[in-house]
Amino acid sequence: MYYGFNYAKKHSYPVIQNIFIGAYLLIIGFSTYGMVVIRANVDTNQYEQADNPMKLIPYLNREQYGENKLLRSVYF
């Protein structure tokens, strides 16, 4: 990623620079999902056990918190 970006910068290819920056940000963004799986495999007691894809989906959908109605709640 670094060498490709520097090559595009040195030869002034702005479209290729944007592609490398976008790919880099995409990798950083999806690495947060990888961190959930890595921490779940450490087997800590305080962390949600999302060590396989079937347990990861409810964790990412935040199903453990339940449904909170915004407009028709008790406190509205």
Sequence and secondary structure as in RCSB ss.txt:
>XXXX:A:sequence
MYYGFNYAKKHSYPVIQNIFIGAYLLIIGFSTYGMVVIRANVDTNQYEQADNPMKLIPYLNREQYGENKLLRSVY
F
>XXXX:A:secstr
 HHHHHHHHHTT HHHHHHHHHHHHHHHHHHHHHHHHHHHTTT SSS    SHHHHHHHHTTGGG    SSSSTT
 
